[in-house]
Amino acid sequence: MIRRPPRSTPLYSSAASDVYKRQGTIEVKDGEIHIAMGELISGINLTHENIPRTNYELEAEAMKLDGNDFFCGLTFPVGDTFASFIPGGWGGTVVGLSSIDGMDAAENETATFKQFKTHQWYHFRVRVTPVKIQCWIDDEMVVDLLLEDRAIALRAGPIELSVPIGITSFQTVTRIRNIRLQPIKP
């Protein structure tokens, strides 16, 4: 059982926007991050130095407004490397982790399929421990991956700009809110 501290740390506010790098057209309005549709990947990434590498949870809420691909790709540290949780990739329905043993989310055993409605908020959560990565959409666990003997890495390309923690969309108009990072004790 995972014990959580009573409070998590918000990772984004308009007052703290200097700790983020931005890719594409990004605006902050009414406590939400508005990500415009780009040619490829658009998003933000946290550039803070003290980001945990394990034993943490990363959360965000996202809404897709337009487009047919992923709208809240979460890039995060896994020990000495990084991975991305991709909800709605490869045409809008693939959910999974990239990359596992050199295979993208659409190709590895974390791949599942889900329809995402436009103009609806979804809650995404990623938990990283030394032994596994778990991911949820709302209250449904969609990834439960043991890390032993697995090669975890980012897909080569523009997603690499999202380290150490990033939130991205691919040719999709997105709203993001309530981004939180919380250490956990296994």
N, C-alpha and C positions, 0 to 999 in steps of 0.2 A: 504494500500500500504506500502511496506517495503522500507525504505530509506537506502541505503548502503553508508558507508564511501568510499571515492574515491580509497583507496588502501587496499588490504588484506595482510595478513602476510603469507609469505611462511613458511611452517612447516618443511621442510627438505632440507638440503644441506649436502654435505660430510663434511663440516667444523663443522656442528652442530650435527654430528651423536652421540655424547656422551649423548644427551638428549633422546635417544631412547633405548629401550630394543629390542632384536631381538629373534625371534623364528624360528629355521631352518636356512638354508643356505641363507644368504643375502649378496649381493654385490652392491656397488654403482659404476656405470659406465656412463660416459657421461651425467651426470645430471639425471639419471634414477636409480630407485631402482629395482634390479633384484632379484626376489624371486624364489628360486628353489622349485621343487616339493618335498614335505615332506610326511611322513607317514600319518600325519593328517594335522593340521593347521600350516602354516608358515606365518611369517609376522613381522611387527614392531609395536611398540606402543610408543607414546609420554609420557614421564614421567615428563614433566614440571608441576610446581605447579599452575600456573595461567591460567588454562583452563576454559573458560566460561561454565556454566551449562545450560544456556538458552540464547535466543536472539543472535544467531550466525549462520553462515553457514560454513560447512566443504566441501571442494572440492578436487577432485583428478582425474587424468586421468589414465586409466589402459588399458593394452593390454594383452589378454590371448594368450600364445604361444603354450601350450600343456595342456591337461587334460580335464576333463569333469565335473567340478564343479565350485563353485564360485571362482572368481579371484580378487575381490576388495571388500571384506567384510569390511564395515566401521563401527567400534564400536565407540560410542559417548555418552556423558552425556546427560541426560534428567532430569533436576532438580537434585534430590537426587539419581537417579538410572542411568542405562545405557541401550542402545538398540543397535542392529546391523542392518544395511541395507545390505541385501544379494542379490547381482546381480548374477544370474546364478547358484543358489544352487540346491540341490536335483537332480543331474544328468545333470545340465547345463542350465536349462531354467527357474527355479523359481526365481522370483524377489519379495522381500517384506521385512518386518520388523520382527525381532525376539527379544524378544517375547512379544506378546500382549495378556493379560489375560491368560497367561500360555501356549499360542499356538505359535508354530514356524511360520516362514514366509510361509511355505508350507500349514499351517493349518488355518491361520487367514484371515480376509477380505482384508489385504494389498497384498495378493498373486496375482500376474499376471504372465504371461509367455512370454518370449522373447528369441529368438535365438541370441546367441552371436558368431560372426565370430572370428576365430583366426587371429592374425596379423593385427588387426584393433584397433585403439585407441577409447576409449569411455570416455566421460566426466561424472562424477558422482558428484551430489551435494545434500547435506542434509541441511535442514533448521530446526532449533529448536527454538520455541517460547514457552511461558508459556501455550499456548492453543493448539498447534498442532506441528506435525512433517510432513514435506514435503520432498519428494525426487524426483530427476530428473535423467534421463539418457539422455545425450545430452540435447536437449531442451524439452523433453517430461516429464511432471510430471507423475510419476508412483505411488506415495504414497501421500495421503492427509488425515492424520489421526488426528481427534480431540482427545485431551488427557483427557477430563473430564470423570471421572468415569472409567478410564482404568488403568489396572495394567501393567506397563512397567517394563521389567526385561530382563537380558541376559539369553540366553539358558545356562543351566548348562553344564560345561565341559571346554575344552581348550580355548574357546572363552573368558572366564573370564580373561585370561592373557592379554587381549588386552586393558584393561582400563588404563587410562581414554579415550584416543583416540588411536585407532588401525586400521591398514590396514592389512588384512589377505587374504590368499588364502587357499583352501582346495584341496590338491592333484593336484595342477595346477601350471604350470610355468607362471609367471606373470612379467610384467614390469609396474612400477608405476612412474609417474612424476607429477609435478605441484600440489603438495599438499598445500592447503591453508586453513587457518582458519580466518574468518572475523566476527567481531561483527556486529550486525545489530540493528537498532532502529525500533521497530514496529510503 
